[in-house]
Amino acid sequence: MKFRSTHRLPVFLNSHQFNYRRLHHRHFFISFHKKFHSTSPTRAAFSNGDGGNSKGNAFLVPGATAATLLMLGALHARRMYDDKKLEEAREKGVEIEFQPDAKASFLRMLPLRSISRVWGSLTSVELPIWLRPYVYKAWARAFHSNLQEMSLPLEEYSSLREFFVRTLKEGSRPIDPDPHSLASPVDGTILRFGELKGRGAMIEQVKGFSYSASSLLGASSFLPMVAERDVPEETSEDRSDHKENSQNAQWRISLSYPKARDTVRATSPGKGLHYCVIYLRPGDYHRIHSPVDWNILVRRHFSGRLYPVNERAARTVRNLYVENERVVVEGLWNQGFMAMAAVGATNIGSIELLIEPELRTNLPRKLPSTSDPPEERVYEPEGIGRLVKKGDEIAAFNMGSTVVLVFQAPMSKPAKDGSPSSEFRFNIKRGDRVRVGEALGTFHDV
């Protein structure tokens, strides 16, 4: 009688077979551990898009993808809820005022910097080529991204991070050619804008709360020298204190920028100070361009917190932009002072400065205080710095955040009541959607 051979496992294993299978399983888990720890953003960054490379991420990709999709869903649901509330308020003509709530206190207890670094690692994981279009299209539907403007096919972006900082097709963002216009540096929503008057130079965060421009830009900013031309009447004691503080600020500036001081002084007369705050949504184009032709003299990096910067956070968190991590570039254009602050936020701790690629933000460190001095770099040669043209790329966010412009522009002669009226005119209004290159305002030479 012949018996057929079978490949099924026996019900009972002898000791040799048992030890073999135990070693096999042990080898499997060791291999899994090595594969998991070998996957890193660095590996993804050096990937050339070859589909074979994604096999190394076989165990990490599903988890990263699931976490990404869950994050997308939560962000989308929250955004829809906030948008609905804001739209209802606008229809009623109601402007919601500043009112701190429990959320602001709760956010202070969260390790938002660490959370942002984890999110950055997840978004840097290389995705399989076949999966990329599905993830990016889901993101585009959730946050209204325009995929028709991308310079590369979806399959070319190996990770969500690369997709966030994508470039656009040539000609997608024409720059306003008028030499007397100030172009929008980003795609975004206009939150606030106006003129800065007086020694305080306060920027409105939301109705009922403002913060000083000098606290946003830093104590060593040129701003004290620029703003001193428009000072209200004050007592002799106040005048003495102000003179001493102004001299101290100018002394610090003189040590850092000896060749730039006289240029700033020369451009002050007849110039008014203005500001504009633009919010970038997660689905917006995330690169920052130059609003004018100007010389960037100095860069300051403030290593702060990473609160959200949406409208709800702006209404509940005091000094939101001053407390958050940010990179400030400051210099001169043909109308005087110019500064631009790129403010980070939760999940956007990484701000890339294209004119200084070695700069790193949101590094693991003890949470700094707002009183800590920023890390500062003066661009050489002193007094000239880095020349950038209108429309040139300057920086990039890894997601969406906020840009604040503070700049000088011509002023006309004083009005009949004695108060100066600015010759510069904004041609935008709050809530407007703007794109890179569109004119925020225009002026006429005085």
SEVO-293620 format. One record per residue: x, y, z of N, C-alpha, C in turn; residue in one letter. Coordinates in steps of 0.02 Angstrom, whole numbers, padded with zeros to 5 digits, always signed. Layout:
XYZXYZXYZA
...
REM end
This chain:
+00043-00060+00000+00000+00000+00000+00045+00062+00000M
+00027+00109-00044+00066+00171-00049+00029+00227-00012K
+00068+00266+00023+00042+00324+00060+00065+00388+00026F
+00017+00434+00021+00035+00500-00006+00072+00541+00046R
+00123+00575+00023+00160+00619+00069+00120+00683+00078S
+00125+00713+00134+00089+00776+00149+00137+00828+00176T
+00122+00892+00163+00164+00948+00187+00133+00981+00248H
+00079+00952+00273+00049+00982+00333+00093+00971+00394R
+00088+01016+00441+00127+01011+00501+00102+00954+00545L
+00145+00918+00577+00122+00867+00624+00090+00899+00685P
+00047+00862+00716+00013+00887+00775+00062+00899+00832V
+00110+00854+00840+00160+00861+00893+00228+00871+00861F
+00266+00919+00886+00333+00932+00860+00384+00902+00907L
+00436+00873+00877+00491+00850+00920+00533+00910+00941N
+00579+00900+00986+00618+00955+01014+00660+00990+00961S
+00685+00955+00911+00726+00987+00859+00683+01034+00817H
+00623+01011+00798+00579+01054+00759+00556+01115+00799Q
+00542+01105+00863+00518+01160+00905+00572+01214+00912F
+00634+01194+00924+00689+01242+00931+00700+01279+00865N
+00693+01244+00809+00703+01275+00744+00651+01330+00732Y
+00587+01314+00747+00535+01363+00736+00541+01422+00784R
+00563+01409+00845+00572+01464+00892+00627+01511+00869R
+00681+01485+00843+00735+01527+00817+00712+01565+00756L
+00670+01532+00714+00645+01565+00655+00602+01625+00673H
+00558+01616+00722+00516+01671+00744+00557+01727+00775H
+00608+01709+00813+00651+01759+00844+00687+01800+00790R
+00711+01765+00738+00744+01800+00683+00696+01848+00648H
+00633+01828+00641+00582+01870+00609+00573+01936+00648F
+00566+01931+00715+00555+01991+00755+00616+02036+00757F
+00676+02006+00755+00738+02046+00752+00741+02084+00687I
+00723+02052+00632+00722+02085+00567+00672+02141+00566S
+00613+02129+00595+00561+02182+00599+00587+02242+00638F
+00621+02230+00694+00648+02284+00735+00698+02325+00697H
+00742+02291+00659+00793+02327+00620+00761+02368+00565K
+00710+02340+00532+00677+02377+00478+00642+02439+00505K
+00612+02432+00564+00575+02489+00593+00621+02546+00609F
+00680+02529+00640+00725+02582+00661+00768+02608+00604H
+00772+02572+00550+00811+02596+00493+00773+02646+00451S
+00706+02651+00462+00665+02698+00423+00671+02767+00455T
+00690+02817+00418+00699+02885+00444+00687+02936+00391S
+00676+02999+00411+00667+03052+00361+00728+03060+00316P
+00788+03046+00344+00848+03054+00303+00847+03005+00245T
+00825+02943+00259+00821+02894+00206+00772+02915+00153R
+00715+02943+00175+00665+02965+00127+00690+03023+00086A
+00731+03066+00117+00754+03125+00081+00801+03107+00025A
+00839+03051+00032+00886+03032-00019+00856+02983-00069F
+00791+02968-00061+00758+02924-00108+00750+02957-00175S
+00759+02919-00230+00752+02947-00297+00684+02930-00327N
+00638+02910-00285+00571+02895-00309+00563+02825-00335G
+00613+02782-00329+00609+02714-00354+00561+02674-00311D
+00515+02639-00344+00465+02601-00306+00495+02548-00263G
+00555+02522-00281+00585+02469-00242+00606+02491-00173G
+00622+02555-00165+00645+02580-00101+00590+02579-00049N
+00527+02583-00070+00472+02587-00022+00460+02521+00013S
+00492+02467-00010+00482+02402+00023+00511+02403+00093K
+00564+02444+00104+00593+02447+00170+00547+02476+00222G
+00495+02511+00199+00448+02541+00245+00385+02499+00253N
+00388+02435+00237+00328+02393+00235+00290+02392+00300A
+00327+02397+00356+00295+02393+00421+00276+02462+00448F
+00314+02515+00429+00301+02581+00455+00249+02618+00416L
+00246+02609+00351+00201+02647+00307+00128+02638+00327V
+00102+02577+00338+00031+02572+00357+00014+02612+00419P
+00056+02609+00470+00043+02647+00531+00046+02722+00519G
+00097+02744+00481+00103+02815+00466+00044+02839+00424A
+00023+02798+00377-00033+02816+00334-00098+02822+00374T
-00109+02773+00419-00170+02775+00460-00170+02837+00504A
-00111+02852+00535-00107+02912+00577-00118+02975+00537A
-00092+02977+00476-00100+03035+00433-00174+03045+00415T
-00207+02991+00396-00278+02996+00377-00322+03018+00436L
-00306+02991+00495-00343+03011+00555-00333+03085+00570L
-00271+03108+00563-00255+03178+00574-00292+03222+00523M
-00293+03200+00460-00328+03238+00408-00403+03243+00424L
-00432+03187+00446-00503+03188+00462-00519+03234+00520G
-00478+03231+00573-00490+03274+00631-00482+03347+00614A
-00429+03363+00576-00418+03433+00557-00474+03459+00512L
-00496+03417+00467-00549+03437+00421-00615+03450+00458H
-00632+03405+00505-00694+03414+00544-00691+03477+00586A
-00634+03489+00617-00627+03549+00659-00630+03612+00616R
-00598+03611+00558-00598+03669+00514-00669+03685+00491R
-00707+03633+00472-00776+03644+00450-00818+03675+00506M
-00808+03653+00567-00846+03679+00623-00828+03753+00635Y
-00763+03769+00636-00742+03838+00647-00765+03884+00591D
-00760+03860+00529-00782+03900+00472-00856+03916+00476D
-00895+03867+00497-00967+03877+00502-00983+03931+00554K
-00950+03928+00612-00962+03977+00665-00942+04047+00643K
-00884+04051+00609-00860+04116+00586-00907+04145+00533L
-00931+04102+00488-00975+04126+00436-01041+04151+00465E
-01067+04116+00515-01128+04138+00548-01118+04206+00581E
-01059+04215+00612-01044+04279+00645-01039+04335+00595A
-01006+04323+00538-00998+04374+00487-01066+04394+00457R
-01109+04344+00447-01175+04359+00419-01215+04405+00466E
-01204+04398+00530-01239+04440+00579-01203+04506+00591K
-01145+04515+00560-01106+04576+00569-01073+04581+00636G
-01059+04523+00667-01030+04521+00734-00955+04505+00728V
-00914+04544+00761-00843+04529+00766-00829+04501+00835E
-00807+04439+00837-00795+04405+00901-00734+04435+00934I
-00741+04454+00998-00687+04487+01034-00642+04436+01069E
-00585+04462+01093-00537+04421+01128-00567+04397+01194F
-00563+04333+01208-00590+04305+01269-00554+04240+01285Q
-00506+04242+01332-00469+04181+01350-00516+04128+01377P
-00502+04065+01362-00542+04010+01387-00498+03955+01414D
-00529+03899+01433-00491+03844+01463-00443+03813+01414A
-00458+03819+01349-00414+03790+01298-00344+03820+01301K
-00340+03886+01312-00275+03919+01314-00233+03891+01371A
-00263+03880+01429-00226+03851+01486-00207+03779+01472S
-00252+03742+01440-00238+03672+01425-00180+03666+01375F
-00178+03711+01325-00125+03708+01275-00056+03718+01306L
-00052+03758+01359+00012+03770+01391+00040+03707+01423R
-00003+03660+01440+00021+03598+01472+00042+03545+01422M
+00025+03554+01359+00040+03503+01309+00111+03512+01281L
+00146+03457+01267+00213+03461+01237+00208+03473+01161P
+00185+03532+01142+00170+03545+01072+00231+03543+01028L
+00289+03561+01055+00350+03558+01015+00367+03485+00998R
+00362+03441+01048+00376+03370+01036+00325+03340+00989S
+00261+03358+00998+00208+03333+00954+00222+03354+00882I
+00245+03416+00873+00260+03441+00806+00318+03403+00774S
+00368+03385+00815+00425+03347+00788+00403+03277+00767R
+00358+03246+00807+00332+03180+00788+00293+03185+00723V
+00250+03236+00718+00212+03245+00657+00258+03256+00598W
+00312+03294+00609+00360+03305+00555+00393+03241+00533G
+00407+03195+00581+00437+03131+00563+00388+03088+00523S
+00325+03089+00543+00274+03051+00506+00266+03076+00435L
+00264+03142+00427+00254+03169+00360+00316+03161+00316T
+00373+03144+00346+00434+03134+00306+00443+03061+00285S
+00399+03016+00308+00404+02946+00289+00388+02938+00214V
+00430+02901+00180+00419+02889+00108+00358+02844+00098E
+00313+02867+00056+00253+02829+00041+00263+02787-00023L
+00231+02729-00027+00234+02690-00089+00206+02731-00147P
+00233+02721-00206+00213+02761-00264+00138+02754-00277I
+00111+02694-00271+00041+02682-00287-00005+02717-00237W
+00020+02730-00175-00022+02759-00124-00023+02836-00126L
+00030+02865-00154+00038+02938-00151-00022+02977-00179R
-00047+02961-00239-00103+03000-00265-00165+03000-00220P
-00179+02942-00188-00237+02937-00145-00230+02982-00083Y
-00170+02982-00051-00159+03023+00008-00162+03097-00009V
-00128+03117-00063-00125+03188-00081-00192+03215-00105Y
-00230+03173-00140-00297+03194-00162-00344+03201-00102K
-00336+03156-00053-00377+03162+00008-00361+03227+00044A
-00297+03244+00048-00277+03307+00079-00306+03366+00041W
-00301+03363-00025-00325+03418-00067-00401+03428-00059A
-00439+03373-00054-00511+03379-00044-00528+03408+00024R
-00489+03387+00075-00502+03410+00143-00486+03484+00152A
-00434+03509+00119-00411+03577+00132-00410+03621+00069F
-00444+03599+00017-00455+03640-00043-00389+03661-00076H
-00344+03614-00085-00282+03628-00121-00295+03621-00195S
-00262+03663-00235-00268+03661-00307-00212+03618-00336N
-00229+03557-00354-00179+03511-00380-00159+03526-00452L
-00198+03568-00487-00182+03584-00556-00122+03630-00562Q
-00103+03662-00507-00047+03710-00509+00020+03679-00494E
+00022+03616-00474+00084+03585-00453+00132+03578-00512M
+00196+03586-00498+00246+03581-00551+00264+03509-00568S
+00247+03462-00524+00264+03391-00535+00203+03347-00527L
+00202+03288-00558+00147+03240-00547+00146+03218-00474P
+00088+03195-00450+00081+03175-00380+00130+03120-00361L
+00145+03075-00407+00188+03019-00391+00260+03041-00376E
+00278+03102-00395+00346+03125-00386+00360+03148-00315E
+00308+03161-00276+00318+03184-00207+00320+03123-00161Y
+00379+03108-00135+00388+03046-00099+00357+03046-00029S
+00342+03104-00002+00314+03108+00065+00267+03167+00070S
+00226+03168+00123+00182+03224+00134+00220+03289+00143L
+00278+03285+00173+00319+03345+00184+00338+03376+00117R
+00359+03335+00070+00376+03361+00003+00315+03391-00030E
+00257+03361-00019+00195+03387-00048+00178+03454-00017F
+00189+03462+00048+00174+03526+00081+00212+03584+00050F
+00276+03574+00037+00319+03628+00013+00328+03626-00063V
+00279+03598-00097+00282+03591-00169+00290+03658-00204R
+00324+03657-00260+00328+03716-00302+00270+03716-00352T
+00260+03772-00385+00204+03779-00432+00230+03785-00503L
+00186+03775-00550+00204+03784-00620+00225+03856-00633K
+00272+03863-00679+00295+03930-00695+00237+03972-00722E
+00230+04032-00696+00176+04076-00717+00113+04070-00676G
+00112+04024-00627+00052+04016-00585+00041+04075-00539S
+00095+04109-00520+00090+04166-00475+00124+04227-00506R
+00091+04261-00553+00122+04321-00582+00131+04376-00529P
+00187+04409-00531+00203+04461-00482+00182+04529-00510I
+00146+04568-00470+00124+04634-00491+00185+04675-00512D
+00186+04699-00575+00246+04734-00600+00252+04807-00577P
+00200+04835-00547+00201+04905-00527+00256+04916-00474D
+00306+04958-00487+00358+04970-00438+00333+05006-00375P
+00272+05033-00378+00243+05068-00320+00192+05025-00284H
+00196+04959-00293+00150+04914-00258+00189+04868-00211S
+00154+04846-00160+00181+04797-00112+00145+04731-00126L
+00181+04680-00147+00151+04617-00167+00141+04571-00106A
+00090+04529-00111+00079+04480-00058+00135+04428-00059S
+00166+04414-00001+00220+04365+00001+00196+04292+00001P
+00131+04282+00015+00105+04213+00023+00034+04208-00005V
+00011+04147-00013-00060+04133-00023-00091+04129+00047D
-00146+04165+00058-00176+04161+00124-00236+04206+00132G
-00257+04215+00195-00315+04255+00212-00293+04315+00252T
-00317+04374+00233-00300+04436+00269-00336+04436+00336I
-00297+04437+00391-00326+04440+00457-00331+04512+00483L
-00275+04548+00479-00272+04616+00504-00225+04657+00461R
-00236+04722+00458-00189+04768+00426-00205+04838+00450F
-00157+04883+00442-00169+04951+00463-00105+04990+00470G
-00110+05047+00503-00053+05092+00513-00032+05090+00586E
+00033+05090+00598+00060+05091+00666+00075+05163+00684L
+00044+05186+00737+00053+05256+00758+00079+05259+00829K
+00122+05308+00841+00146+05321+00909+00203+05276+00929G
+00229+05290+00988+00288+05255+01013+00273+05181+01027R
+00210+05166+01046+00193+05096+01062+00193+05050+01003G
+00172+05074+00944+00170+05035+00882+00137+04967+00894A
+00072+04968+00911+00036+04907+00929+00002+04877+00868M
+00007+04810+00862-00026+04772+00809-00086+04737+00840I
-00143+04743+00809-00204+04712+00835-00204+04637+00819E
-00207+04596+00871-00212+04524+00862-00285+04505+00847Q
-00330+04533+00887-00401+04524+00879-00435+04580+00917V
-00497+04593+00903-00532+04648+00937-00529+04638+01012K
-00501+04688+01046-00495+04684+01119-00427+04666+01143G
-00380+04650+01098-00312+04633+01120-00262+04649+01065F
-00206+04681+01084-00153+04698+01038-00085+04681+01069S
-00033+04679+01028+00034+04666+01051+00081+04715+01016Y
+00138+04728+01045+00183+04778+01017+00224+04748+00959S
+00236+04790+00909+00276+04768+00852+00347+04752+00872A
+00374+04790+00921+00443+04779+00943+00450+04711+00978S
+00398+04688+01014+00402+04623+01046+00401+04567+00994S
+00368+04579+00938+00367+04529+00884+00434+04526+00848L
+00463+04583+00835+00524+04586+00794+00588+04580+00835L
+00586+04596+00900+00645+04591+00942+00669+04659+00966G
+00703+04659+01024+00727+04721+01055+00780+04756+01013A
+00819+04718+00973+00873+04747+00934+00850+04768+00864S
+00785+04770+00854+00758+04789+00789+00772+04863+00773S
+00771+04880+00709+00776+04949+00688+00713+04989+00707F
+00661+04954+00726+00596+04985+00736+00596+05044+00784L
+00631+05042+00842+00631+05101+00887+00656+05164+00853P
+00705+05158+00809+00731+05217+00774+00681+05242+00723M
+00644+05196+00692+00596+05215+00640+00535+05248+00672V
+00511+05221+00728+00449+05242+00758+00455+05307+00798A
+00515+05329+00813+00523+05386+00858+00500+05452+00826E
+00489+05453+00760+00468+05515+00726+00396+05533+00743R
+00356+05484+00766+00284+05496+00778+00267+05483+00850D
+00284+05530+00894+00276+05521+00966+00226+05573+00992V
+00175+05552+01030+00127+05600+01056+00157+05644+01110P
+00120+05697+01129+00144+05741+01181+00152+05703+01247E
+00207+05719+01282+00220+05683+01344+00255+05730+01393E
+00256+05710+01456+00287+05751+01507+00363+05749+01499T
+00397+05795+01534+00470+05797+01530+00500+05734+01558S
+00469+05705+01610+00495+05642+01639+00487+05585+01589E
+00428+05581+01557+00418+05529+01507+00465+05538+01449D
+00476+05602+01430+00519+05616+01373+00591+05594+01389R
+00612+05605+01452+00679+05586+01473+00688+05511+01471S
+00636+05474+01497+00639+05401+01497+00641+05374+01425D
+00598+05404+01383+00595+05382+01314+00661+05394+01278H
+00692+05453+01292+00755+05469+01260+00809+05419+01280K
+00810+05401+01345+00860+05353+01369+00849+05285+01337E
+00785+05262+01335+00771+05197+01304+00788+05197+01230N
+00773+05252+01197+00787+05256+01125+00862+05255+01113S
+00900+05290+01155+00972+05290+01147+01002+05221+01159Q
+00974+05185+01209+00997+05117+01222+00985+05071+01163N
+00923+05077+01135+00907+05036+01077+00952+05052+01018A
+00964+05117+01007+01007+05137+00951+01079+05116+00963Q
+01100+05115+01026+01168+05094+01041+01177+05020+01024W
+01127+04979+01041+01131+04908+01023+01132+04899+00948R
+01090+04938+00913+01088+04933+00840+01154+04956+00811I
+01184+05008+00840+01246+05035+00813+01302+04983+00817S
+01303+04945+00871+01354+04894+00878+01346+04838+00827L
+01284+04820+00812+01271+04765+00767+01272+04785+00694S
+01247+04844+00679+01239+04865+00609+01265+04937+00599Y
+01329+04949+00607+01354+05018+00604+01340+05052+00537P
+01342+05015+00482+01333+05046+00417+01259+05056+00400K
+01215+05018+00433+01144+05023+00417+01109+05078+00456A
+01139+05101+00512+01105+05150+00555+01089+05214+00518R
+01138+05242+00484+01127+05305+00450+01076+05299+00394D
+01075+05240+00362+01026+05229+00308+00955+05228+00337T
+00946+05197+00394+00880+05195+00426+00858+05265+00446V
+00904+05304+00474+00887+05373+00495+00867+05415+00434R
+00903+05405+00379+00891+05446+00320+00823+05432+00288A
+00798+05370+00297+00735+05352+00265+00674+05365+00309T
+00684+05386+00371+00628+05394+00417+00582+05452+00401S
+00608+05513+00384+00562+05570+00375+00512+05557+00319P
+00450+05577+00332+00398+05571+00281+00373+05501+00268G
+00390+05454+00312+00370+05384+00301+00325+05362+00358K
+00272+05326+00341+00228+05298+00392+00241+05224+00401G
+00224+05197+00459+00232+05126+00474+00165+05089+00465L
+00168+05032+00434+00109+04993+00420+00122+04919+00437H
+00067+04881+00444+00074+04810+00456+00019+04772+00419Y
+00032+04708+00408-00018+04664+00376-00006+04593+00401C
-00059+04560+00424-00056+04492+00450-00094+04446+00403V
-00060+04394+00378-00089+04348+00330-00085+04277+00357I
-00141+04242+00359-00145+04173+00385-00145+04124+00327Y
-00102+04074+00331-00098+04021+00281-00135+03960+00307L
-00185+03936+00271-00220+03875+00289-00178+03814+00271R
-00193+03756+00300-00154+03696+00284-00153+03678+00210P
-00205+03696+00173-00207+03678+00102-00175+03729+00056G
-00151+03785+00084-00122+03838+00043-00052+03819+00018D
-00031+03856-00032+00039+03853-00055+00083+03880+00001Y
+00136+03845+00019+00171+03858+00081+00237+03894+00075H
+00254+03918+00015+00317+03954+00008+00306+04029+00016R
+00358+04063+00042+00355+04134+00057+00400+04171+00008I
+00373+04222-00024+00410+04260-00074+00421+04331-00050H
+00466+04365-00084+00482+04434-00065+00428+04481-00090S
+00403+04527-00047+00350+04573-00068+00376+04632-00110P
+00441+04647-00104+00472+04704-00139+00545+04687-00153V
+00578+04732-00189+00651+04729-00193+00679+04759-00129D
+00721+04721-00093+00749+04747-00031+00812+04711-00011W
+00849+04742+00035+00910+04713+00063+00893+04685+00132N
+00901+04620+00141+00891+04589+00206+00956+04593+00245I
+00955+04629+00300+01016+04642+00339+01027+04593+00395L
+00973+04569+00426+00980+04528+00485+00923+04477+00489V
+00939+04420+00520+00889+04368+00533+00889+04353+00608R
+00830+04347+00636+00823+04328+00707+00779+04267+00712R
+00801+04219+00753+00761+04158+00765+00741+04157+00839H
+00675+04162+00851+00647+04158+00918+00622+04087+00929F
+00652+04052+00975+00632+03983+00989+00580+03983+01044S
+00516+03983+01024+00462+03988+01073+00416+03928+01072G
+00354+03940+01090+00304+03887+01091+00277+03875+01021R
+00232+03827+01015+00202+03811+00950+00126+03803+00959L
+00093+03857+00979+00020+03857+00984-00010+03855+00913Y
-00071+03832+00907-00106+03841+00843-00113+03916+00828P
-00121+03934+00765-00128+04005+00747-00192+04019+00709V
-00241+03973+00714-00304+03985+00681-00342+04041+00717N
-00399+04060+00690-00436+04117+00718-00460+04104+00789E
-00478+04042+00803-00500+04026+00872-00443+04037+00921R
-00382+04015+00903-00325+04025+00948-00309+04098+00956A
-00315+04137+00901-00301+04209+00905-00349+04244+00953A
-00409+04217+00962-00459+04248+01006-00450+04226+01079R
-00409+04176+01092-00405+04148+01160-00335+04148+01190T
-00282+04151+01150-00213+04146+01175-00181+04215+01172V
-00160+04241+01230-00128+04307+01232-00059+04304+01200R
-00041+04358+01165+00025+04364+01134+00042+04302+01092N
-00007+04279+01054+00000+04217+01016+00062+04219+00972L
+00069+04271+00931+00125+04273+00884+00191+04289+00918Y
+00188+04322+00975+00249+04339+01012+00276+04278+01049V
+00232+04235+01073+00253+04175+01110+00275+04118+01064E
+00249+04116+01003+00265+04061+00959+00335+04068+00928N
+00362+04010+00910+00426+04010+00875+00418+04046+00808E
+00469+04086+00790+00464+04124+00729+00534+04142+00703R
+00536+04157+00639+00596+04182+00607+00580+04250+00577V
+00620+04300+00596+00610+04368+00573+00668+04388+00528V
+00653+04414+00470+00704+04445+00427+00689+04519+00422V
+00741+04560+00426+00731+04632+00431+00783+04667+00389E
+00763+04722+00357+00809+04759+00316+00779+04823+00289G
+00800+04842+00229+00781+04906+00200+00759+04897+00128L
+00707+04936+00108+00689+04941+00038+00690+05015+00020W
+00670+05032-00041+00680+05101-00063+00634+05151-00027N
+00588+05126+00016+00546+05170+00055+00563+05169+00129Q
+00616+05132+00148+00637+05130+00218+00638+05061+00248G
+00608+05056+00307+00611+04995+00347+00565+04941+00319F
+00588+04878+00323+00548+04821+00302+00565+04761+00347M
+00514+04728+00374+00525+04668+00414+00470+04618+00398A
+00488+04554+00400+00439+04502+00388+00451+04446+00439M
+00398+04427+00475+00401+04375+00525+00363+04314+00502A
+00397+04257+00498+00364+04193+00483+00352+04158+00549A
+00289+04152+00569+00270+04126+00635+00252+04052+00629V
+00284+04011+00668+00270+03940+00669+00206+03924+00708G
+00185+03861+00706+00124+03840+00741+00128+03766+00754A
+00077+03739+00787+00075+03667+00801+00081+03628+00735T
+00125+03579+00734+00139+03538+00676+00177+03575+00622N
+00197+03639+00635+00234+03678+00586+00295+03707+00620I
+00329+03666+00659+00388+03692+00694+00446+03703+00648G
+00443+03675+00588+00499+03681+00543+00487+03738+00494S
+00527+03791+00498+00526+03847+00452+00592+03847+00415I
+00589+03840+00350+00649+03838+00309+00663+03907+00280E
+00723+03931+00290+00744+03995+00262+00788+03980+00201L
+00763+03995+00142+00797+03975+00081+00861+04015+00071L
+00865+04075+00099+00926+04114+00094+00977+04094+00147I
+00958+04049+00191+01003+04022+00242+00983+03950+00257E
+01000+03904+00211+00976+03834+00217+00998+03799+00280P
+01052+03821+00311+01077+03787+00371+01037+03801+00433E
+00992+03849+00432+00951+03865+00490+00905+03807+00507L
+00902+03789+00572+00858+03736+00595+00813+03763+00651R
+00748+03747+00646+00700+03770+00696+00669+03709+00731T
+00636+03723+00787+00603+03671+00829+00651+03614+00845N
+00710+03631+00869+00757+03581+00892+00741+03561+00964L
+00756+03498+00984+00743+03478+01053+00785+03519+01102P
+00752+03556+01144+00786+03597+01194+00736+03616+01248R
+00762+03643+01302+00718+03668+01355+00674+03724+01327K
+00610+03723+01345+00564+03773+01319+00586+03842+01341L
+00603+03886+01293+00628+03952+01311+00573+03998+01334P
+00594+04052+01365+00547+04104+01387+00545+04159+01335S
+00490+04197+01334+00484+04253+01286+00536+04307+01301T
+00564+04307+01361+00615+04356+01378+00685+04336+01355S
+00694+04274+01333+00759+04251+01309+00776+04286+01243D
+00839+04307+01235+00858+04341+01172+00857+04291+01114P
+00841+04316+01054+00839+04271+00996+00910+04255+00972P
+00915+04202+00934+00978+04186+00899+00979+04230+00837E
+01031+04269+00829+01033+04322+00778+01093+04314+00731E
+01081+04331+00669+01136+04330+00620+01132+04392+00576R
+01188+04428+00571+01193+04486+00527+01223+04462+00461V
+01189+04475+00407+01212+04453+00342+01267+04500+00316Y
+01318+04470+00289+01374+04508+00262+01361+04524+00188E
+01390+04579+00161+01428+04629+00199+01382+04673+00240P
+01405+04697+00297+01364+04739+00341+01340+04801+00305E
+01278+04818+00316+01248+04876+00284+01220+04862+00216G
+01235+04804+00188+01209+04785+00122+01168+04721+00127I
+01195+04670+00160+01158+04608+00172+01143+04568+00109G
+01085+04535+00108+01064+04494+00052+01012+04531+00010R
+01027+04542-00052+00981+04576-00097+00932+04525-00126L
+00868+04536-00118+00816+04493-00147+00770+04536-00189V
+00747+04507-00243+00703+04542-00289+00630+04526-00273K
+00586+04569-00295+00515+04559-00286+00493+04494-00318K
+00463+04449-00279+00440+04384-00303+00489+04328-00290G
+00550+04342-00269+00598+04289-00254+00575+04248-00194D
+00589+04183-00195+00573+04140-00137+00621+04156-00080E
+00593+04162-00020+00633+04177+00039+00632+04120+00089I
+00572+04092+00100+00565+04041+00152+00508+03994+00134A
+00497+03944+00178+00442+03897+00167+00420+03869+00234A
+00354+03858+00241+00326+03823+00299+00316+03751+00279F
+00319+03706+00330+00304+03636+00316+00230+03621+00318N
+00189+03670+00333+00117+03660+00330+00085+03727+00317M
+00046+03754+00363+00017+03821+00356+00030+03861+00418G
+00034+03926+00414+00046+03966+00474+00029+04038+00459S
+00070+04085+00484+00055+04156+00480+00117+04195+00462T
+00108+04247+00421+00161+04293+00404+00138+04363+00423V
+00183+04401+00457+00168+04469+00477+00219+04515+00443V
+00194+04565+00406+00235+04616+00375+00232+04680+00415L
+00290+04712+00427+00293+04778+00457+00339+04819+00412V
+00315+04877+00387+00354+04912+00337+00338+04987+00337F
+00384+05025+00310+00374+05096+00300+00349+05109+00229Q
+00311+05162+00222+00287+05184+00156+00275+05259+00160A
+00272+05292+00102+00267+05366+00103+00205+05391+00138P
+00212+05450+00168+00155+05485+00198+00145+05552+00163M
+00083+05572+00158+00069+05638+00130+00078+05691+00184S
+00067+05753+00166+00073+05807+00214+00019+05801+00268K
+00030+05828+00327-00021+05823+00381-00088+05851+00359P
-00140+05819+00382-00208+05841+00367-00225+05903+00408A
-00285+05932+00398-00304+05994+00431-00305+05987+00507K
-00323+05927+00532-00326+05919+00604-00257+05905+00635D
-00205+05905+00593-00138+05895+00619-00114+05823+00619G
-00159+05774+00610-00139+05704+00609-00117+05684+00539S
-00061+05648+00533-00036+05630+00467-00080+05577+00434P
-00091+05583+00369-00128+05532+00332-00080+05498+00284S
-00082+05433+00282-00033+05396+00243-00047+05401+00169S
+00007+05409+00130+00000+05409+00058-00008+05337+00033E
+00018+05289+00071+00010+05219+00053-00063+05199+00065F
-00092+05162+00018-00161+05140+00024-00167+05064+00015R
-00193+05031+00066-00209+04960+00058-00269+04953+00011F
-00266+04903-00032-00324+04889-00076-00354+04821-00059N
-00351+04803+00004-00378+04739+00028-00425+04754+00086I
-00462+04703+00106-00504+04709+00166-00499+04643+00205K
-00518+04645+00267-00513+04586+00310-00554+04528+00282R
-00524+04470+00285-00558+04410+00259-00544+04395+00187G
-00510+04441+00151-00494+04430+00080-00445+04372+00073D
-00455+04334+00020-00406+04283+00002-00358+04313-00049R
-00293+04310-00035-00242+04338-00079-00194+04283-00101V
-00160+04296-00157-00111+04249-00182-00044+04285-00190R
+00009+04245-00193+00076+04273-00202+00077+04318-00263V
+00106+04378-00254+00114+04424-00310+00060+04476-00318G
+00001+04464-00289-00053+04513-00293-00038+04573-00250E
-00057+04632-00273-00041+04694-00236-00083+04699-00173A
-00048+04708-00116-00083+04721-00053-00101+04795-00047L
-00061+04837-00079-00073+04909-00077-00026+04944-00124G
-00038+05007-00136+00003+05048-00180+00017+05115-00147T
+00067+05150-00173+00085+05215-00147+00109+05259-00205F
+00117+05322-00190+00143+05370-00238+00202+05406-00206H
+00253+05419-00245+00310+05455-00219+00290+05524-00196D
+00315+05543-00136+00300+05608-00108+00355+05657-00126V
REM end
